[in-house]
């Protein structure tokens, strides 16, 4: 495997790369390597989005019912307000 050094990266770009790395809990090297692979198509892997995927399917029926009940009032349509 080769080694690549990048020079001349301005502070704003480096700050953004560091923030993304921290948010994704991945090294800067891995983040930049994935970006290069995605751009040039060699060994590109699907990007893991830093969102709520880890929570998907973890709610119990009781958790789900409680959440739905909490939202019930906000889902009511007040027909008078739409006239």
C-alpha positions as CSV (number, residue, x, y, z in Angstrom):
1,X,0.0,0.0,0.0
2,X,1.2,3.5,-0.8
3,X,1.3,6.5,1.3
4,X,-0.2,9.9,0.4
5,X,0.6,13.2,2.0
6,X,-1.6,16.2,1.4
7,X,-0.1,19.7,1.8
8,X,-1.7,23.1,1.6
9,X,-5.0,22.2,3.2
10,X,-6.5,25.5,4.6
11,X,-7.6,25.7,8.2
12,X,-11.4,25.8,7.4
13,X,-11.2,22.6,5.3
14,X,-9.1,20.8,7.9
15,X,-11.5,21.9,10.7
16,X,-14.4,20.5,8.6
17,X,-12.6,17.2,8.0
18,X,-11.8,16.9,11.7
19,X,-15.4,17.6,12.7
20,X,-16.7,15.0,10.2
21,X,-14.1,12.5,11.5
22,X,-15.2,13.1,15.1
23,X,-18.9,12.9,14.2
24,X,-18.5,9.6,12.4
25,X,-16.0,8.4,15.1
26,X,-13.6,7.5,12.3
27,X,-10.0,8.4,11.7
28,X,-9.2,11.3,9.4
29,X,-7.2,8.8,7.3
30,X,-10.3,6.5,6.9
31,X,-12.6,9.5,6.1
32,X,-10.3,10.9,3.4
33,X,-9.6,7.4,2.0
34,X,-13.3,6.7,1.7
35,X,-13.8,10.1,-0.1
36,X,-11.1,9.2,-2.6
37,X,-12.5,5.7,-3.1
38,X,-16.0,7.1,-3.7
39,X,-14.7,9.7,-6.2
40,X,-12.4,7.3,-8.2
41,X,-14.5,4.1,-7.8
42,X,-11.8,1.8,-6.5
43,X,-13.0,-0.3,-3.7
44,X,-15.7,2.2,-2.9
45,X,-17.8,1.1,0.1
46,X,-21.3,2.3,0.9
47,X,-21.1,5.3,3.2
48,X,-22.4,4.8,6.7
49,X,-24.5,7.7,7.6
50,X,-24.1,9.2,11.1
51,X,-27.8,9.2,11.9
52,X,-30.2,7.1,14.0
53,X,-29.8,3.8,12.1
54,X,-28.4,2.2,15.3
55,X,-31.8,2.8,16.9
56,X,-33.8,1.2,14.1
57,X,-35.8,-1.7,15.4
58,X,-34.8,-1.3,19.0
59,X,-38.1,0.0,20.4
60,X,-40.4,-2.3,22.2
61,X,-44.2,-2.3,21.4
62,X,-44.6,-0.3,24.7
63,X,-42.1,2.3,23.6
64,X,-43.8,2.6,20.2
65,X,-47.2,2.9,21.7
66,X,-46.0,5.6,24.1
67,X,-44.4,7.6,21.3
68,X,-47.5,7.4,19.1
69,X,-49.7,8.5,22.1
70,X,-47.4,11.5,22.6
71,X,-47.8,12.5,19.0
72,X,-51.6,11.9,18.8
73,X,-52.6,15.5,19.5
74,X,-50.2,17.0,17.0
75,X,-51.6,14.8,14.3
76,X,-55.2,16.0,14.7
77,X,-56.5,18.1,11.8
78,X,-58.5,21.1,13.0
79,X,-60.8,21.6,10.0
80,X,-62.0,25.0,11.2
81,X,-58.4,26.3,11.0
82,X,-58.3,25.4,7.3
83,X,-61.4,27.3,6.2
